[in-house]
Structures are given as C-alpha cells and as structure tokens.
Amino acid sequence: MKINPIYKVRKVAGENIILLQGKTNGDMTRVVAFNESALLMWDSLQGKDFTIDDAVAVLLDNYNVDETTARTDAEKWAQTLRENGLLLPE
C-alpha cells in the first residue's frame, strides 16, 4: 500500500482532516477526520510502501497497546483510507 501524495492533512478548528472533493455531478465534499493515532500512522507511513504490519509497528512503538488491538486499529485505518480513495492503486 502507499498513501496517495496528492492528499494533505490540514488542521481546521483543532481537527486533523482531509477534504475530498466529490467526483459526481453534485458538489459532494467529504471530510475524513484523523484522531491522534491515525495521524501518527499517516505521518509515519506517508511516502513509503507499507503493509498492515508496518502500521501495527507504528502503534506498538508509540502506544502501550497489545498487538491484537494495534492490528485491529491499523486494519480499520487502512480500510478507511481505501474506502475514501486515499491509497494509490496497487
């Protein structure tokens, strides 16, 4: 996996967000908000080819969590990126 470099996280009103412009006929702007751990994974893995194991390692290195919790969180994070088109096609 690789994060699409065209997307940038912005801090707006204390929230870390990415604005996604709609690609349909209507103006459907979507917002993806990142909590602290999601932003950490984004910042740590941006510009690199990475796997879920790499995202798990970021969480384990920075938080006092067990591997199962880290893996669940990393998988949810990657799925959110995938669903919102924030990853480059493989």
mmCIF file as gemmi writes it, N, C-alpha and C atoms, coordinates in Angstrom:
data_model
loop_
_atom_site.group_PDB
_atom_site.id
_atom_site.type_symbol
_atom_site.label_atom_id
_atom_site.label_alt_id
_atom_site.label_comp_id
_atom_site.label_asym_id
_atom_site.label_entity_id
_atom_site.label_seq_id
_atom_site.pdbx_PDB_ins_code
_atom_site.Cartn_x
_atom_site.Cartn_y
_atom_site.Cartn_z
_atom_site.occupancy
_atom_site.B_iso_or_equiv
_atom_site.pdbx_formal_charge
_atom_site.auth_seq_id
_atom_site.auth_asym_id
_atom_site.pdbx_PDB_model_num
ATOM 1 N N . MET Axp A 1 ? 0.848 -1.179 0 1 0 ? 1 A 1
ATOM 2 C CA . MET Axp A 1 ? 0 0 0 1 0 ? 1 A 1
ATOM 3 C C . MET Axp A 1 ? 0.883 1.228 0 1 0 ? 1 A 1
ATOM 4 N N . LYS Axp A 2 ? 0.312 2.3 -0.527 1 0 ? 2 A 1
ATOM 5 C CA . LYS Axp A 2 ? 1.011 3.579 -0.486 1 0 ? 2 A 1
ATOM 6 C C . LYS Axp A 2 ? -0.03 4.691 -0.454 1 0 ? 2 A 1
ATOM 7 N N . ILE Axp A 3 ? 0.18 5.656 0.433 1 0 ? 3 A 1
ATOM 8 C CA . ILE Axp A 3 ? -0.718 6.791 0.551 1 0 ? 3 A 1
ATOM 9 C C . ILE Axp A 3 ? -0.561 7.676 -0.686 1 0 ? 3 A 1
ATOM 10 N N . ASN Axp A 4 ? -1.685 8.108 -1.245 1 0 ? 4 A 1
ATOM 11 C CA . ASN Axp A 4 ? -1.657 8.986 -2.407 1 0 ? 4 A 1
ATOM 12 C C . ASN Axp A 4 ? -1.124 10.351 -1.969 1 0 ? 4 A 1
ATOM 13 N N . PRO Axp A 5 ? 0.002 10.779 -2.554 1 0 ? 5 A 1
ATOM 14 C CA . PRO Axp A 5 ? 0.637 12.018 -2.089 1 0 ? 5 A 1
ATOM 15 C C . PRO Axp A 5 ? -0.125 13.298 -2.428 1 0 ? 5 A 1
ATOM 16 N N . ILE Axp A 6 ? -1.191 13.215 -3.225 1 0 ? 6 A 1
ATOM 17 C CA . ILE Axp A 6 ? -1.942 14.436 -3.536 1 0 ? 6 A 1
ATOM 18 C C . ILE Axp A 6 ? -2.78 14.911 -2.354 1 0 ? 6 A 1
ATOM 19 N N . TYR Axp A 7 ? -3 14.035 -1.377 1 0 ? 7 A 1
ATOM 20 C CA . TYR Axp A 7 ? -3.83 14.402 -0.223 1 0 ? 7 A 1
ATOM 21 C C . TYR Axp A 7 ? -2.961 14.876 0.927 1 0 ? 7 A 1
ATOM 22 N N . LYS Axp A 8 ? -3.375 15.964 1.538 1 0 ? 8 A 1
ATOM 23 C CA . LYS Axp A 8 ? -2.665 16.556 2.669 1 0 ? 8 A 1
ATOM 24 C C . LYS Axp A 8 ? -3.614 16.699 3.845 1 0 ? 8 A 1
ATOM 25 N N . VAL Axp A 9 ? -3.124 16.392 5.026 1 0 ? 9 A 1
ATOM 26 C CA . VAL Axp A 9 ? -3.896 16.585 6.247 1 0 ? 9 A 1
ATOM 27 C C . VAL Axp A 9 ? -3.787 18.058 6.63 1 0 ? 9 A 1
ATOM 28 N N . ARG Axp A 10 ? -4.916 18.647 6.945 1 0 ? 10 A 1
ATOM 29 C CA . ARG Axp A 10 ? -4.972 20.045 7.379 1 0 ? 10 A 1
ATOM 30 C C . ARG Axp A 10 ? -5.556 20.097 8.785 1 0 ? 10 A 1
ATOM 31 N N . LYS Axp A 11 ? -5.107 21.037 9.564 1 0 ? 11 A 1
ATOM 32 C CA . LYS Axp A 11 ? -5.682 21.239 10.896 1 0 ? 11 A 1
ATOM 33 C C . LYS Axp A 11 ? -6.697 22.37 10.784 1 0 ? 11 A 1
ATOM 34 N N . VAL Axp A 12 ? -7.958 22.047 11.051 1 0 ? 12 A 1
ATOM 35 C CA . VAL Axp A 12 ? -9.055 23.004 10.961 1 0 ? 12 A 1
ATOM 36 C C . VAL Axp A 12 ? -9.851 22.926 12.253 1 0 ? 12 A 1
ATOM 37 N N . ALA Axp A 13 ? -9.949 24.04 12.947 1 0 ? 13 A 1
ATOM 38 C CA . ALA Axp A 13 ? -10.706 24.115 14.199 1 0 ? 13 A 1
ATOM 39 C C . ALA Axp A 13 ? -10.296 23.003 15.168 1 0 ? 13 A 1
ATOM 40 N N . GLY Axp A 14 ? -8.993 22.739 15.228 1 0 ? 14 A 1
ATOM 41 C CA . GLY Axp A 14 ? -8.48 21.735 16.161 1 0 ? 14 A 1
ATOM 42 C C . GLY Axp A 14 ? -8.606 20.3 15.698 1 0 ? 14 A 1
ATOM 43 N N . GLU Axp A 15 ? -9.151 20.087 14.506 1 0 ? 15 A 1
ATOM 44 C CA . GLU Axp A 15 ? -9.325 18.737 13.954 1 0 ? 15 A 1
ATOM 45 C C . GLU Axp A 15 ? -8.349 18.51 12.813 1 0 ? 15 A 1
ATOM 46 N N . ASN Axp A 16 ? -7.805 17.296 12.718 1 0 ? 16 A 1
ATOM 47 C CA . ASN Axp A 16 ? -6.943 16.91 11.605 1 0 ? 16 A 1
ATOM 48 C C . ASN Axp A 16 ? -7.815 16.273 10.538 1 0 ? 16 A 1
ATOM 49 N N . ILE Axp A 17 ? -7.922 16.929 9.384 1 0 ? 17 A 1
ATOM 50 C CA . ILE Axp A 17 ? -8.863 16.469 8.371 1 0 ? 17 A 1
ATOM 51 C C . ILE Axp A 17 ? -8.244 16.463 6.974 1 0 ? 17 A 1
ATOM 52 N N . ILE Axp A 18 ? -8.868 15.675 6.108 1 0 ? 18 A 1
ATOM 53 C CA . ILE Axp A 18 ? -8.616 15.711 4.676 1 0 ? 18 A 1
ATOM 54 C C . ILE Axp A 18 ? -9.959 15.983 4.018 1 0 ? 18 A 1
ATOM 55 N N . LEU Axp A 19 ? -10 16.983 3.128 1 0 ? 19 A 1
ATOM 56 C CA . LEU Axp A 19 ? -11.214 17.268 2.374 1 0 ? 19 A 1
ATOM 57 C C . LEU Axp A 19 ? -11.14 16.532 1.046 1 0 ? 19 A 1
ATOM 58 N N . LEU Axp A 20 ? -12.167 15.783 0.734 1 0 ? 20 A 1
ATOM 59 C CA . LEU Axp A 20 ? -12.246 15.027 -0.516 1 0 ? 20 A 1
ATOM 60 C C . LEU Axp A 20 ? -13.332 15.646 -1.37 1 0 ? 20 A 1
ATOM 61 N N . GLN Axp A 21 ? -12.954 16.195 -2.505 1 0 ? 21 A 1
ATOM 62 C CA . GLN Axp A 21 ? -13.925 16.789 -3.414 1 0 ? 21 A 1
ATOM 63 C C . GLN Axp A 21 ? -14.698 15.685 -4.12 1 0 ? 21 A 1
ATOM 64 N N . GLY Axp A 22 ? -15.999 15.89 -4.268 1 0 ? 22 A 1
ATOM 65 C CA . GLY Axp A 22 ? -16.842 14.924 -4.953 1 0 ? 22 A 1
ATOM 66 C C . GLY Axp A 22 ? -16.521 14.853 -6.436 1 0 ? 22 A 1
ATOM 67 N N . LYS Axp A 23 ? -16.709 13.674 -7.019 1 0 ? 23 A 1
ATOM 68 C CA . LYS Axp A 23 ? -16.425 13.483 -8.441 1 0 ? 23 A 1
ATOM 69 C C . LYS Axp A 23 ? -17.698 13.221 -9.238 1 0 ? 23 A 1
ATOM 70 N N . THR Axp A 24 ? -18.824 13.444 -8.604 1 0 ? 24 A 1
ATOM 71 C CA . THR Axp A 24 ? -20.092 13.231 -9.288 1 0 ? 24 A 1
ATOM 72 C C . THR Axp A 24 ? -20.642 14.578 -9.746 1 0 ? 24 A 1
ATOM 73 N N . ASN Axp A 25 ? -21.857 14.59 -10.285 1 0 ? 25 A 1
ATOM 74 C CA . ASN Axp A 25 ? -22.463 15.826 -10.771 1 0 ? 25 A 1
ATOM 75 C C . ASN Axp A 25 ? -22.704 16.839 -9.663 1 0 ? 25 A 1
ATOM 76 N N . GLY Axp A 26 ? -23.029 16.365 -8.475 1 0 ? 26 A 1
ATOM 77 C CA . GLY Axp A 26 ? -23.276 17.27 -7.356 1 0 ? 26 A 1
ATOM 78 C C . GLY Axp A 26 ? -21.979 17.638 -6.661 1 0 ? 26 A 1
ATOM 79 N N . ASP Axp A 27 ? -22.03 18.695 -5.876 1 0 ? 27 A 1
ATOM 80 C CA . ASP Axp A 27 ? -20.866 19.099 -5.093 1 0 ? 27 A 1
ATOM 81 C C . ASP Axp A 27 ? -20.913 18.355 -3.781 1 0 ? 27 A 1
ATOM 82 N N . MET Axp A 28 ? -20.304 17.196 -3.731 1 0 ? 28 A 1
ATOM 83 C CA . MET Axp A 28 ? -20.353 16.328 -2.565 1 0 ? 28 A 1
ATOM 84 C C . MET Axp A 28 ? -18.974 16.261 -1.924 1 0 ? 28 A 1
ATOM 85 N N . THR Axp A 29 ? -18.648 17.243 -1.132 1 0 ? 29 A 1
ATOM 86 C CA . THR Axp A 29 ? -17.367 17.251 -0.442 1 0 ? 29 A 1
ATOM 87 C C . THR Axp A 29 ? -17.49 16.373 0.799 1 0 ? 29 A 1
ATOM 88 N N . ARG Axp A 30 ? -16.515 15.495 0.97 1 0 ? 30 A 1
ATOM 89 C CA . ARG Axp A 30 ? -16.478 14.64 2.148 1 0 ? 30 A 1
ATOM 90 C C . ARG Axp A 30 ? -15.277 15.031 2.994 1 0 ? 30 A 1
ATOM 91 N N . VAL Axp A 31 ? -15.386 14.775 4.279 1 0 ? 31 A 1
ATOM 92 C CA . VAL Axp A 31 ? -14.308 15.07 5.213 1 0 ? 31 A 1
ATOM 93 C C . VAL Axp A 31 ? -13.902 13.776 5.899 1 0 ? 31 A 1
ATOM 94 N N . VAL Axp A 32 ? -12.594 13.517 5.922 1 0 ? 32 A 1
ATOM 95 C CA . VAL Axp A 32 ? -12.055 12.392 6.688 1 0 ? 32 A 1
ATOM 96 C C . VAL Axp A 32 ? -11.283 13.012 7.837 1 0 ? 32 A 1
ATOM 97 N N . ALA Axp A 33 ? -11.687 12.703 9.064 1 0 ? 33 A 1
ATOM 98 C CA . ALA Axp A 33 ? -11.033 13.244 10.255 1 0 ? 33 A 1
ATOM 99 C C . ALA Axp A 33 ? -10.123 12.176 10.859 1 0 ? 33 A 1
ATOM 100 N N . PHE Axp A 34 ? -8.956 12.598 11.301 1 0 ? 34 A 1
ATOM 101 C CA . PHE Axp A 34 ? -7.98 11.688 11.898 1 0 ? 34 A 1
ATOM 102 C C . PHE Axp A 34 ? -7.816 11.999 13.378 1 0 ? 34 A 1
ATOM 103 N N . ASN Axp A 35 ? -7.875 10.944 14.197 1 0 ? 35 A 1
ATOM 104 C CA . ASN Axp A 35 ? -7.519 11.119 15.593 1 0 ? 35 A 1
ATOM 105 C C . ASN Axp A 35 ? -5.994 11.067 15.703 1 0 ? 35 A 1
ATOM 106 N N . GLU Axp A 36 ? -5.477 11.146 16.901 1 0 ? 36 A 1
ATOM 107 C CA . GLU Axp A 36 ? -4.029 11.206 17.117 1 0 ? 36 A 1
ATOM 108 C C . GLU Axp A 36 ? -3.29 9.998 16.54 1 0 ? 36 A 1
ATOM 109 N N . SER Axp A 37 ? -3.809 8.79 16.776 1 0 ? 37 A 1
ATOM 110 C CA . SER Axp A 37 ? -3.11 7.596 16.288 1 0 ? 37 A 1
ATOM 111 C C . SER Axp A 37 ? -3.219 7.454 14.769 1 0 ? 37 A 1
ATOM 112 N N . ALA Axp A 38 ? -4.348 7.844 14.189 1 0 ? 38 A 1
ATOM 113 C CA . ALA Axp A 38 ? -4.49 7.805 12.724 1 0 ? 38 A 1
ATOM 114 C C . ALA Axp A 38 ? -3.53 8.784 12.069 1 0 ? 38 A 1
ATOM 115 N N . LEU Axp A 39 ? -3.383 9.965 12.66 1 0 ? 39 A 1
ATOM 116 C CA . LEU Axp A 39 ? -2.452 10.957 12.132 1 0 ? 39 A 1
ATOM 117 C C . LEU Axp A 39 ? -1.01 10.465 12.263 1 0 ? 39 A 1
ATOM 118 N N . LEU Axp A 40 ? -0.691 9.819 13.365 1 0 ? 40 A 1
ATOM 119 C CA . LEU Axp A 40 ? 0.652 9.268 13.553 1 0 ? 40 A 1
ATOM 120 C C . LEU Axp A 40 ? 0.979 8.241 12.471 1 0 ? 40 A 1
ATOM 121 N N . MET Axp A 41 ? 0.045 7.329 12.184 1 0 ? 41 A 1
ATOM 122 C CA . MET Axp A 41 ? 0.281 6.338 11.131 1 0 ? 41 A 1
ATOM 123 C C . MET Axp A 41 ? 0.432 7.037 9.784 1 0 ? 41 A 1
ATOM 124 N N . TRP Axp A 42 ? -0.43 8.008 9.488 1 0 ? 42 A 1
ATOM 125 C CA . TRP Axp A 42 ? -0.351 8.759 8.229 1 0 ? 42 A 1
ATOM 126 C C . TRP Axp A 42 ? 1.029 9.401 8.081 1 0 ? 42 A 1
ATOM 127 N N . ASP Axp A 43 ? 1.459 10.138 9.116 1 0 ? 43 A 1
ATOM 128 C CA . ASP Axp A 43 ? 2.737 10.841 9.057 1 0 ? 43 A 1
ATOM 129 C C . ASP Axp A 43 ? 3.919 9.872 8.972 1 0 ? 43 A 1
ATOM 130 N N . SER Axp A 44 ? 3.833 8.759 9.675 1 0 ? 44 A 1
ATOM 131 C CA . SER Axp A 44 ? 4.932 7.784 9.713 1 0 ? 44 A 1
ATOM 132 C C . SER Axp A 44 ? 5.066 6.994 8.42 1 0 ? 44 A 1
ATOM 133 N N . LEU Axp A 45 ? 3.957 6.767 7.735 1 0 ? 45 A 1
ATOM 134 C CA . LEU Axp A 45 ? 3.968 5.872 6.575 1 0 ? 45 A 1
ATOM 135 C C . LEU Axp A 45 ? 3.837 6.593 5.238 1 0 ? 45 A 1
ATOM 136 N N . GLN Axp A 46 ? 3.575 7.881 5.276 1 0 ? 46 A 1
ATOM 137 C CA . GLN Axp A 46 ? 3.423 8.649 4.039 1 0 ? 46 A 1
ATOM 138 C C . GLN Axp A 46 ? 4.726 8.613 3.24 1 0 ? 46 A 1
ATOM 139 N N . GLY Axp A 47 ? 4.602 8.397 1.932 1 0 ? 47 A 1
ATOM 140 C CA . GLY Axp A 47 ? 5.76 8.361 1.053 1 0 ? 47 A 1
ATOM 141 C C . GLY Axp A 47 ? 6.463 7.022 1.002 1 0 ? 47 A 1
ATOM 142 N N . LYS Axp A 48 ? 5.913 6.024 1.698 1 0 ? 48 A 1
ATOM 143 C CA . LYS Axp A 48 ? 6.533 4.699 1.75 1 0 ? 48 A 1
ATOM 144 C C . LYS Axp A 48 ? 5.544 3.637 1.286 1 0 ? 48 A 1
ATOM 145 N N . ASP Axp A 49 ? 6.066 2.566 0.707 1 0 ? 49 A 1
ATOM 146 C CA . ASP Axp A 49 ? 5.251 1.37 0.524 1 0 ? 49 A 1
ATOM 147 C C . ASP Axp A 49 ? 5.168 0.719 1.889 1 0 ? 49 A 1
ATOM 148 N N . PHE Axp A 50 ? 3.963 0.375 2.322 1 0 ? 50 A 1
ATOM 149 C CA . PHE Axp A 50 ? 3.828 -0.204 3.656 1 0 ? 50 A 1
ATOM 150 C C . PHE Axp A 50 ? 2.787 -1.309 3.666 1 0 ? 50 A 1
ATOM 151 N N . THR Axp A 51 ? 2.846 -2.095 4.719 1 0 ? 51 A 1
ATOM 152 C CA . THR Axp A 51 ? 1.884 -3.171 4.947 1 0 ? 51 A 1
ATOM 153 C C . THR Axp A 51 ? 1.141 -2.887 6.254 1 0 ? 51 A 1
ATOM 154 N N . ILE Axp A 52 ? 0.152 -3.693 6.51 1 0 ? 52 A 1
ATOM 155 C CA . ILE Axp A 52 ? -0.543 -3.587 7.799 1 0 ? 52 A 1
ATOM 156 C C . ILE Axp A 52 ? 0.446 -3.808 8.933 1 0 ? 52 A 1
ATOM 157 N N . ASP Axp A 53 ? 1.381 -4.73 8.761 1 0 ? 53 A 1
ATOM 158 C CA . ASP Axp A 53 ? 2.385 -4.974 9.809 1 0 ? 53 A 1
ATOM 159 C C . ASP Axp A 53 ? 3.192 -3.711 10.115 1 0 ? 53 A 1
ATOM 160 N N . ASP Axp A 54 ? 3.474 -2.91 9.101 1 0 ? 54 A 1
ATOM 161 C CA . ASP Axp A 54 ? 4.195 -1.649 9.329 1 0 ? 54 A 1
ATOM 162 C C . ASP Axp A 54 ? 3.35 -0.684 10.157 1 0 ? 54 A 1
ATOM 163 N N . ALA Axp A 55 ? 2.063 -0.61 9.855 1 0 ? 55 A 1
ATOM 164 C CA . ALA Axp A 55 ? 1.168 0.268 10.615 1 0 ? 55 A 1
ATOM 165 C C . ALA Axp A 55 ? 1.032 -0.229 12.053 1 0 ? 55 A 1
ATOM 166 N N . VAL Axp A 56 ? 0.966 -1.546 12.224 1 0 ? 56 A 1
ATOM 167 C CA . VAL Axp A 56 ? 0.903 -2.134 13.57 1 0 ? 56 A 1
ATOM 168 C C . VAL Axp A 56 ? 2.159 -1.749 14.351 1 0 ? 56 A 1
ATOM 169 N N . ALA Axp A 57 ? 3.31 -1.831 13.704 1 0 ? 57 A 1
ATOM 170 C CA . ALA Axp A 57 ? 4.581 -1.494 14.373 1 0 ? 57 A 1
ATOM 171 C C . ALA Axp A 57 ? 4.592 -0.038 14.841 1 0 ? 57 A 1
ATOM 172 N N . VAL Axp A 58 ? 4.033 0.866 14.032 1 0 ? 58 A 1
ATOM 173 C CA . VAL Axp A 58 ? 3.963 2.273 14.436 1 0 ? 58 A 1
ATOM 174 C C . VAL Axp A 58 ? 3.168 2.397 15.733 1 0 ? 58 A 1
ATOM 175 N N . LEU Axp A 59 ? 2.033 1.733 15.802 1 0 ? 59 A 1
ATOM 176 C CA . LEU Axp A 59 ? 1.201 1.811 17.003 1 0 ? 59 A 1
ATOM 177 C C . LEU Axp A 59 ? 1.892 1.18 18.207 1 0 ? 59 A 1
ATOM 178 N N . LEU Axp A 60 ? 2.505 0.013 17.998 1 0 ? 60 A 1
ATOM 179 C CA . LEU Axp A 60 ? 3.184 -0.67 19.105 1 0 ? 60 A 1
ATOM 180 C C . LEU Axp A 60 ? 4.37 0.138 19.62 1 0 ? 60 A 1
ATOM 181 N N . ASP Axp A 61 ? 5.056 0.837 18.723 1 0 ? 61 A 1
ATOM 182 C CA . ASP Axp A 61 ? 6.218 1.638 19.121 1 0 ? 61 A 1
ATOM 183 C C . ASP Axp A 61 ? 5.835 2.912 19.868 1 0 ? 61 A 1
ATOM 184 N N . ASN Axp A 62 ? 4.589 3.361 19.7 1 0 ? 62 A 1
ATOM 185 C CA . ASN Axp A 62 ? 4.196 4.653 20.255 1 0 ? 62 A 1
ATOM 186 C C . ASN Axp A 62 ? 3.12 4.608 21.332 1 0 ? 62 A 1
ATOM 187 N N . TYR Axp A 63 ? 2.449 3.474 21.459 1 0 ? 63 A 1
ATOM 188 C CA . TYR Axp A 63 ? 1.368 3.368 22.433 1 0 ? 63 A 1
ATOM 189 C C . TYR Axp A 63 ? 1.518 2.091 23.251 1 0 ? 63 A 1
ATOM 190 N N . ASN Axp A 64 ? 0.998 2.114 24.43 1 0 ? 64 A 1
ATOM 191 C CA . ASN Axp A 64 ? 1.027 0.945 25.302 1 0 ? 64 A 1
ATOM 192 C C . ASN Axp A 64 ? -0.23 0.1 25.039 1 0 ? 64 A 1
ATOM 193 N N . VAL Axp A 65 ? -0.223 -0.582 23.881 1 0 ? 65 A 1
ATOM 194 C CA . VAL Axp A 65 ? -1.342 -1.44 23.491 1 0 ? 65 A 1
ATOM 195 C C . VAL Axp A 65 ? -0.808 -2.816 23.122 1 0 ? 65 A 1
ATOM 196 N N . ASP Axp A 66 ? -1.688 -3.812 23.176 1 0 ? 66 A 1
ATOM 197 C CA . ASP Axp A 66 ? -1.291 -5.152 22.764 1 0 ? 66 A 1
ATOM 198 C C . ASP Axp A 66 ? -1.368 -5.262 21.248 1 0 ? 66 A 1
ATOM 199 N N . GLU Axp A 67 ? -0.748 -6.299 20.71 1 0 ? 67 A 1
ATOM 200 C CA . GLU Axp A 67 ? -0.67 -6.441 19.257 1 0 ? 67 A 1
ATOM 201 C C . GLU Axp A 67 ? -2.043 -6.624 18.617 1 0 ? 67 A 1
ATOM 202 N N . THR Axp A 68 ? -2.945 -7.313 19.278 1 0 ? 68 A 1
ATOM 203 C CA . THR Axp A 68 ? -4.281 -7.532 18.723 1 0 ? 68 A 1
ATOM 204 C C . THR Axp A 68 ? -5.014 -6.2 18.545 1 0 ? 68 A 1
ATOM 205 N N . THR Axp A 69 ? -4.943 -5.355 19.558 1 0 ? 69 A 1
ATOM 206 C CA . THR Axp A 69 ? -5.587 -4.043 19.476 1 0 ? 69 A 1
ATOM 207 C C . THR Axp A 69 ? -4.938 -3.194 18.388 1 0 ? 69 A 1
ATOM 208 N N . ALA Axp A 70 ? -3.612 -3.203 18.339 1 0 ? 70 A 1
ATOM 209 C CA . ALA Axp A 70 ? -2.897 -2.427 17.322 1 0 ? 70 A 1
ATOM 210 C C . ALA Axp A 70 ? -3.269 -2.904 15.916 1 0 ? 70 A 1
ATOM 211 N N . ARG Axp A 71 ? -3.356 -4.215 15.721 1 0 ? 71 A 1
ATOM 212 C CA . ARG Axp A 71 ? -3.691 -4.763 14.405 1 0 ? 71 A 1
ATOM 213 C C . ARG Axp A 71 ? -5.122 -4.387 14.012 1 0 ? 71 A 1
ATOM 214 N N . THR Axp A 72 ? -6.051 -4.489 14.932 1 0 ? 72 A 1
ATOM 215 C CA . THR Axp A 72 ? -7.442 -4.115 14.645 1 0 ? 72 A 1
ATOM 216 C C . THR Axp A 72 ? -7.523 -2.645 14.247 1 0 ? 72 A 1
ATOM 217 N N . ASP Axp A 73 ? -6.843 -1.795 14.997 1 0 ? 73 A 1
ATOM 218 C CA . ASP Axp A 73 ? -6.863 -0.36 14.691 1 0 ? 73 A 1
ATOM 219 C C . ASP Axp A 73 ? -6.193 -0.063 13.354 1 0 ? 73 A 1
ATOM 220 N N . ALA Axp A 74 ? -5.064 -0.703 13.081 1 0 ? 74 A 1
ATOM 221 C CA . ALA Axp A 74 ? -4.345 -0.48 11.815 1 0 ? 74 A 1
ATOM 222 C C . ALA Axp A 74 ? -5.185 -0.95 10.629 1 0 ? 74 A 1
ATOM 223 N N . GLU Axp A 75 ? -5.867 -2.072 10.774 1 0 ? 75 A 1
ATOM 224 C CA . GLU Axp A 75 ? -6.72 -2.571 9.688 1 0 ? 75 A 1
ATOM 225 C C . GLU Axp A 75 ? -7.894 -1.633 9.43 1 0 ? 75 A 1
ATOM 226 N N . LYS Axp A 76 ? -8.51 -1.112 10.494 1 0 ? 76 A 1
ATOM 227 C CA . LYS Axp A 76 ? -9.62 -0.157 10.326 1 0 ? 76 A 1
ATOM 228 C C . LYS Axp A 76 ? -9.127 1.118 9.653 1 0 ? 76 A 1
ATOM 229 N N . TRP Axp A 77 ? -7.955 1.591 10.05 1 0 ? 77 A 1
ATOM 230 C CA . TRP Axp A 77 ? -7.366 2.79 9.456 1 0 ? 77 A 1
ATOM 231 C C . TRP Axp A 77 ? -7.123 2.584 7.959 1 0 ? 77 A 1
ATOM 232 N N . ALA Axp A 78 ? -6.494 1.469 7.609 1 0 ? 78 A 1
ATOM 233 C CA . ALA Axp A 78 ? -6.205 1.183 6.195 1 0 ? 78 A 1
ATOM 234 C C . ALA Axp A 78 ? -7.5 1.04 5.399 1 0 ? 78 A 1
ATOM 235 N N . GLN Axp A 79 ? -8.51 0.427 5.978 1 0 ? 79 A 1
ATOM 236 C CA . GLN Axp A 79 ? -9.794 0.28 5.296 1 0 ? 79 A 1
ATOM 237 C C . GLN Axp A 79 ? -10.438 1.64 5.047 1 0 ? 79 A 1
ATOM 238 N N . THR Axp A 80 ? -10.349 2.532 6.009 1 0 ? 80 A 1
ATOM 239 C CA . THR Axp A 80 ? -10.886 3.884 5.828 1 0 ? 80 A 1
ATOM 240 C C . THR Axp A 80 ? -10.154 4.604 4.701 1 0 ? 80 A 1
ATOM 241 N N . LEU Axp A 81 ? -8.831 4.467 4.659 1 0 ? 81 A 1
ATOM 242 C CA . LEU Axp A 81 ? -8.066 5.081 3.568 1 0 ? 81 A 1
ATOM 243 C C . LEU Axp A 81 ? -8.494 4.502 2.229 1 0 ? 81 A 1
ATOM 244 N N . ARG Axp A 82 ? -8.629 3.188 2.173 1 0 ? 82 A 1
ATOM 245 C CA . ARG Axp A 82 ? -9.015 2.501 0.931 1 0 ? 82 A 1
ATOM 246 C C . ARG Axp A 82 ? -10.401 2.964 0.477 1 0 ? 82 A 1
ATOM 247 N N . GLU Axp A 83 ? -11.362 2.976 1.387 1 0 ? 83 A 1
ATOM 248 C CA . GLU Axp A 83 ? -12.751 3.346 1.049 1 0 ? 83 A 1
ATOM 249 C C . GLU Axp A 83 ? -12.868 4.778 0.552 1 0 ? 83 A 1
ATOM 250 N N . ASN Axp A 84 ? -11.944 5.636 0.988 1 0 ? 84 A 1
ATOM 251 C CA . ASN Axp A 84 ? -12.011 7.042 0.603 1 0 ? 84 A 1
ATOM 252 C C . ASN Axp A 84 ? -11.029 7.415 -0.5 1 0 ? 84 A 1
ATOM 253 N N . GLY Axp A 85 ? -10.403 6.405 -1.102 1 0 ? 85 A 1
ATOM 254 C CA . GLY Axp A 85 ? -9.512 6.65 -2.227 1 0 ? 85 A 1
ATOM 255 C C . GLY Axp A 85 ? -8.222 7.356 -1.861 1 0 ? 85 A 1
ATOM 256 N N . LEU Axp A 86 ? -7.786 7.214 -0.636 1 0 ? 86 A 1
ATOM 257 C CA . LEU Axp A 86 ? -6.566 7.888 -0.177 1 0 ? 86 A 1
ATOM 258 C C . LEU Axp A 86 ? -5.291 7.064 -0.421 1 0 ? 86 A 1
ATOM 259 N N . LEU Axp A 87 ? -5.464 5.843 -0.912 1 0 ? 87 A 1
ATOM 260 C CA . LEU Axp A 87 ? -4.312 4.988 -1.253 1 0 ? 87 A 1
ATOM 261 C C . LEU Axp A 87 ? -4.148 4.956 -2.756 1 0 ? 87 A 1
ATOM 262 N N . LEU Axp A 88 ? -2.905 4.836 -3.199 1 0 ? 88 A 1
ATOM 263 C CA . LEU Axp A 88 ? -2.645 4.657 -4.619 1 0 ? 88 A 1
ATOM 264 C C . LEU Axp A 88 ? -3.118 3.277 -5.042 1 0 ? 88 A 1
ATOM 265 N N . PRO Axp A 89 ? -3.577 3.121 -6.287 1 0 ? 89 A 1
ATOM 266 C CA . PRO Axp A 89 ? -3.975 1.784 -6.76 1 0 ? 89 A 1
ATOM 267 C C . PRO Axp A 89 ? -2.771 0.834 -6.724 1 0 ? 89 A 1
ATOM 268 N N . GLU Axp A 90 ? -3.062 -0.389 -6.376 1 0 ? 90 A 1
ATOM 269 C CA . GLU Axp A 90 ? -1.965 -1.381 -6.299 1 0 ? 90 A 1
ATOM 270 C C . GLU Axp A 90 ? -1.772 -2.077 -7.611 1 0 ? 90 A 1
